[in-house]
Structures are given as structure tokens and as C-alpha cells.
Amino acid sequence: MALWRRRRVKAAAGHEAANPPEVAAAASAGPPSAEAASHDALGDQQAADGRSTAAAALSASQRRSLTDRPVIRAGIYAWAIGGVLALVIAAALAVAAVSLVVIPLVLALFPAAVLMPVADRLKRRLPPALAATCVLVGFVAVLV
């Protein structure tokens, strides 16, 4: 946050602390908005019901945000960490389930890539199936 903005926020906070909500509301310029009118109507309804109007009298800027409360913030972090752990576990299970097929497939690609030039040369003189058979038999013979 920029320095001038911090000063402005601190000045506004000091102004609100010096002036009660009624004075601050009266000092604000402009006609009351529809939200303010509905807020007043809600306070009147609560007063008619016999409930306290202290909560209704607080403006939105004076109410504490949910993330300002340490317990709520800790809960948010806990759910976030739990979600990340669940994704990691799901990814590990998916890799474990697919690894039975993927690992041999990847290992088979290496000799196939190495033997491809030999098979291409044999395909010029022999039918493709016979060229592949010759390369496979020759590869096994070299390994054994």
C-alpha cells in the first residue's frame, strides 16, 4: 500500500474514532442512499420487535471483517491446506494407478527409437512385417 494511502487510512480511522457514528453520518455529504434507507428500516423493525438496535446502528465500515478474526483466518488456512493435500493425494493415486502401464510403455520407447533406423533400412529390401521380425530377433539375440 502506498505511503499516502496509509496516511489517508490512518487519518480516516482517527476521524471515525473522534466522531461518534451519528456525527460522522451527519457530516457525510449527499443524500442518503437506498442502502442506508433499508438499513434504517431494518433498525426500526428490530426496535419494534424488541431487539437491540446496536448491531443495526453500526455501519459496514465499523463492523469487523470475518478475516480480521484469528479463529476464522486459521480455519480458512486449515481448509486451504486440506484442499492442497487432497489434490496432492489424488494426483499421487492417479500416478500410482497409471504407472503400471506408463512405466513399461516409456521403457519400451527407448529401444524402439534406437532400432528404428535399422528397421527403416530393412524395409527397403524386405516387407515391413519381416523387417520388424528381423530387428526384434536381432535385438533379443544381442541382449542374450
N, C-alpha and C positions, 0 to 999 in steps of 0.2 A: 504494500500500500504506500502510496506516495506520502511524503512528509506533510505537504499542505493538506492532504486528505485526513491524515491523523490529527492534525491540529483542528481541523474543522469538526471531526467527530468528537474530539475531546471538548471543544467549545460547546457543541450541541448537548453533550452529556452534562456539562456543568450548568448550562442554561436550564435543562429539564430538572436538574436537582434543585436549583434555586427557586424555580417556579412550580407551584403545585399544578397538577394536570388541568384543573379548571382554568387557571390563569393562562397556561400555555395554549389551551384550546381556544380561549377567547382572543389571544394575541395572534393566532394564525389568520392569514389573510384569505379572503374568498368566502363564497357561500358554502354552507355545509353540503357535503356530497350525499349521494343516495346511500352509501355505505354507513355514513355517520347517522343518517336518519333511521336506518334499520337497526343500527346499534342502540340508539336511544329508545326505539320501540321495544327492543329486546329487554333493555334495562327496566322499562316501565312494566313490561309483562312479568318479569321476575319479581319486581316490587309488589305487584298485585298478587302474585302467588305467595308472597310472604318470604321469599328467599332473599338472601343478601345481594345487594347490587354492587358490592365492592369489586367482584370479578368483572361485572359488566362495565364498570366505570374505567377500567384500565384500557388504555389504547393499545394497539398492536405493537407499537414500538416499546412500550413499557413491559410487556409480557416477556418472560424468558423463553428463548427458543429451546426446543427439545434437545438440540445438540449441545446446549450450554450445560446440561445436567450430566455429571460424570457417569452416573449409572447407565443412562441411556446411551451415551457415547461408547461406553465399554460394551454394551450389548450390540451396538452397530458393528464395532470392530470384531466381536466374537462371531457374529453371523457372517461377516466378510471372510474371516479366516476359515470358518467352517465351510463356506462355499468354495473357496480356493482348494481346500483339502479334498473336498468331494470331487472336484474336477480332476485333481491330480490322481486320485484313486481310480476314478473312472477311466482316465487315459491309460494308467498302468494295467488295468484289467483288460482293456481293449488290445493293447500291445501284446499282453501275455496270451490272449486268445488267438491272435493272428500270427504270433511268432512261430507257431507250429508249422505254418505254411510259408511264411515270408522268409525265414532264415534259410531253409533249403533252396528256395527259389533264387535268392540272392547269391548263394554259394554256387549254384548251377550256372549262373550267368557268366562267371569268370572264365571257366574252361570253354564255354560256348563262344565267348568273344575271342579267346585265344585261337580256337580251332576254326573259326570262320574263314580266314584266308585259305587254309588248306582245303576246306570243303569247296570253296569257290573255284579253285584250280581244278579239283577233281570233277566238278560239274561240267566243265568244258569238254571233257573226254568221256564221262560216264553219265548215265541217267541220275537224277538228283537223289533218288532213294538209295541207289547203290553207292553213290559218293558219300552220303551221310553214314551208311553202314560201315564203309571202309574207314572213315575218320573215327567212328566210335570204337571199332575193333582195334584200330591202331593206338588210340588213346589208352584203352584198357591194357593193351599189351605193354605200353611204355610204363604205366603205373605199377604193373605186376612185375 
